[in-house]
Amino acid sequence: MPSALSIRQLTKTYRNGFEALKGIDLDVEPGDFFALLGPNGAGKSTTISIVASLVNKTGGSVSIFGHDLDRDIHAAKRCLGLVPQEFNFNVFEPVEEILVNQAGYYGIPRREAWKRAEKYLVELGLWDKRKGMARMLSGGMKRRLMIARALVHEPRLLILDEPTAGVDIEIRRSMWSFLRELNREGCTIILTTHYLEEAESLCRHIGIIDQGRIIENTTMKGLLSKLTSETFILDLSEPLMHLPDLPHHRLRWVDELTLEADVDRDTSLNQLFLDLQSKGIQVRSMRNKSNRLEELFMHMVNGSRNP
Amino acid sequence: MNAHAQWIAFKTIVLKEILRFSRIWIQTILPPMITTSLYFIIFGGLIGGRIGEMEGIRYMDFIVPGLIMMAVITNAYSNVVSSFYSSKFQRHLEEMLVSPVPNYLIILGFVGGGVARGLAVGAGVTLVSMFFSPLTIHDPLVAVTVVLLTAVLFSLAGLINGVFARSFDDISIVPTFVLTPLTYLGGVFYSISLLPGFWQDVSLLNPILYMINAFRYGFIGLSDMGLALSYGIILGFVAALFLTALYLLDRGVGIRN
């Protein structure tokens, strides 16, 4: 089976000379949940816009489920659903009409389009708002409307460009479970996000793009295995006035009730707790200092910029 | 997309466009009818009574086809230019650009919307005109084909304007500084036989003159220009503008980075 998305030597140079993409190669397998990460201005949205035919590429090739964008653009477009970063629907149109019209652009008969509109508006919790103008929706509802619109023609590949930006945690989690279910049903999903815990929670593969180049493309597990150590914050039960002498561990005293511990991958946490216990130190709770993926991400981006 | 799917996509765009201007009929349908009524009252009723006849026809009867055509031209153009530019500005044109709708269908869909508004306003103005002048149609086929083709022509022109527009100022420059003068000088209110020889020759360069005269022929059987030449010019412009619009959309001018 062909890749859900195959990108080869993709380049984009804007008219002002800015080189946004410098030869990107990327493959996303059917059924995957793929995270495309990168700092602002790295080239994520440019890549997505080229795939969605909203930006003309300078060079290279893109194919969606084997349909080349240059040779078979209409078949390629039929396979793709896009949820862009910014709201791009007519705010003066009723919510349900936005979906029905979108289905119409894909040649779906109007009766079927209404059925699908109902299905996705219900699934995304917008059914009560269907008659209202889109401008009356809250930010989270507008995001969900764009997801519903992208799904109305039932694409095999769904690309979401920062779908949860500015969305409260409750809606974000409901979106996560919706996307998980959608992926379980067979829809390939590509997600860009700045919330790295979101990528870690949802995605099986990950690509990191920086300064127009892919600097990492691997499985989420493979990437996380590159972590050499993790930093934990330990909340203590009793105040501690000075740093205990534990030669096998790298500890830092934060305050009398908090320690930081760097734990190497090949060291077990049990050993750390045993050693702390031997000094009479009781740990009430612990947490990662920062998201694991975030640490790796920063490490890789900094590494690619300062080789 | 197969032919059936393309037909559905085309209908979707046209319906969306019709619903768009229908929702705001107080801004889109009513004002041109009021404006044209004032033309009938002032030029036809008050001043026209003193002018007498034009080419042997009562002045009010003479200006009716021109005023209907003026309303059709202005509304077909402004509907497409404002709708296309708004959809660019608000970025909801992307809904179509990401879909498999071919560019020629996008053009035809917007043109369908422009024609619908042009004809809706034209029909309204025709109804209003019946209060001032008895409705007589000399050649229905000519009247219908000319008004239809003219609406298509100016819808296409509006779309090209919308493609190039980068601000709301850009969508009013052409109607204000090109379309309105050409329409007023296109024989709406007078026969070019009244003009001195030089200005008659200059008037012949104005394509709107041919459209208004052909439409007037359809209504009252009177025209300054030959019918075949008028059709040739209208069809030539329609073909040229359609191909230009298609080229621009295929290249992504103004819509794709």
Contacts between the chains, C-beta under 8 A, distances in Angstrom:
chain1	res1	chain2	res2	distance
A	14	B	257	6.9
A	49	B	257	7.5
A	52	B	94	8.0
A	52	B	97	8.0
A	52	B	98	4.9
A	53	B	97	6.2
A	53	B	98	6.3
A	53	B	256	7.7
A	54	B	94	5.8
A	54	B	97	5.8
A	54	B	98	6.6
A	54	B	256	6.3
A	54	B	257	7.7
A	55	B	256	6.0
A	55	B	257	4.7
A	56	B	252	5.4
A	56	B	256	5.3
A	56	B	257	7.0
A	73	B	100	7.6
A	74	B	1	5.9
A	74	B	100	3.9
A	74	B	102	7.3
A	75	B	100	7.6
A	77	B	98	6.5
A	77	B	99	6.2
A	77	B	100	4.3
A	78	B	100	5.3
A	80	B	98	7.1
A	82	B	98	5.2
A	84	B	94	7.0
A	86	B	91	6.9
A	87	B	91	7.9
A	88	B	90	7.3
A	88	B	91	3.9
A	88	B	92	5.5
A	88	B	94	4.9
A	88	B	95	7.2
A	89	B	92	5.2
A	89	B	95	6.9
A	90	B	87	7.2
A	90	B	90	6.3
A	90	B	92	4.5
A	91	B	90	7.0
A	92	B	20	7.9
A	92	B	23	7.5
A	93	B	16	8.0
A	97	B	16	7.5
A	97	B	19	7.4
A	98	B	95	7.9
A	101	B	12	5.5
A	101	B	16	5.2
A	101	B	95	7.2
A	102	B	95	5.7
A	102	B	99	7.2
A	104	B	8	5.7
A	104	B	9	6.0
A	104	B	11	7.2
A	104	B	12	2.8
A	104	B	13	7.8
A	105	B	9	5.3
A	105	B	12	6.2
A	105	B	13	7.7
A	105	B	95	6.6
A	105	B	96	5.7
A	105	B	99	3.7
A	105	B	100	7.6
A	105	B	101	5.0
A	106	B	5	7.4
A	106	B	9	7.5
A	106	B	99	5.7
A	106	B	100	6.5
A	107	B	1	5.3
A	107	B	2	7.4
A	107	B	4	7.0
A	107	B	5	2.4
A	107	B	6	6.8
A	107	B	8	4.9
A	107	B	9	5.6
A	107	B	100	7.6
A	108	B	8	7.0
A	109	B	8	6.0
A	110	B	8	7.4
A	110	B	12	7.9
A	149	B	95	7.4
A	153	B	99	7.7
